[in-house]
Amino acid sequence: MTTRRRMVEKFGLMQRYESSTLTDALETLADNTTAAMTEEGMLAVSVLDKDPHMAANMANYYIALLDSTNKRFAHKTASDRLDFIREVLQEEDKKLEDKMKRLEEFQSEHNAISIADQARAAILTATSMQTAVMELGIERQLLIQSGLGPNHDKVKQLERKIGLRRETLAFLRDGLRPTDNGLLPNKALRLPLDENLFLPLKQIPSVVQEYTNLEKDVLVQTSLLLVLLQQEAQALIEAKDATSTVQILDPATPPEIKAKPQRVLIVFLAGLLSLIASVSYVMGAVYMRGLQQRWRERRETTPEVL
């Protein structure tokens, strides 16, 4: 209806059709317009008018209106989609920021720089330290068996080494205890908590699990944002796209012959009707003459009665 109204305004069809109301002009235009799909799936539009150039211009303007209408709807849909995507993108970006902040806080709390490498280093160091404790214990036992007493300087020196390594091994296994106040009791092993790169062996499984979950959340959220950014770019392109939505294969041209009225058919029908009328007239005239002739003959042969 909007398209036909614009056609009426464009070509002044109320005056051209001598219509008293817009509704009459719209109905006349609808009667004079044909739009159908061809077998090839193309849209064919034709318009009837007394002026062939006017008919061609009206048909071409129909296609122009169809193209502009399609563009308007496409741009409106793309703009609404773009606004929605940007709103979701803003929300998801905030979620990603929160997830990255939680991951950063977790890394800072546990000094988790590279958990796999840190766990491997802690295990190797603990293994080496356990081996050293066993070797020193064997050496101490050999000294005692050789006749040295428990209070001998060499034996006490080995015991101090064994104790020091056991403290280190406990640190590697359990981490800093609350009573350590952030420092190991032995001055040789004092290490601030924020400088400790060893993950406690007992905490490695839980730390790895929690870190994996946090990292997974960040990766999933990042992937979602990438998808939304791609959709935003696509919607932005569609909203700004000025490409024609209708490809015109054959623009309308003024016809060489009139479509209406069909003169050949009119002449044929007029001739046929004239022939039928002529034959009917002749047959009727012959019939009437025959009746008159019989009536005269009957009067001549009938005697008058006085």
Salt bridges, closest charged atoms under 4 A:
ASP49 OD2 - ARG16 NH2 2.67
ASP67 OD2 - LYS71 NZ 3.68
ASP80 OD2 - LYS76 NZ 2.74
GLU92 OE2 - LYS95 NZ 3.41
ASP98 OD1 - LYS94 NZ 3.06
ASP117 OD1 - ARG120 NH1 2.89
GLU159 OE2 - ARG140 NH2 2.81
ASP174 OD2 - ARG173 NH2 3.25
ASP174 OD1 - LYS202 NZ 3.27
ASP180 OD1 - ARG177 NH2 3.71
GLU232 OE2 - ARG86 NE 3.03
GLU238 OE1 - ARG81 NH1 3.59
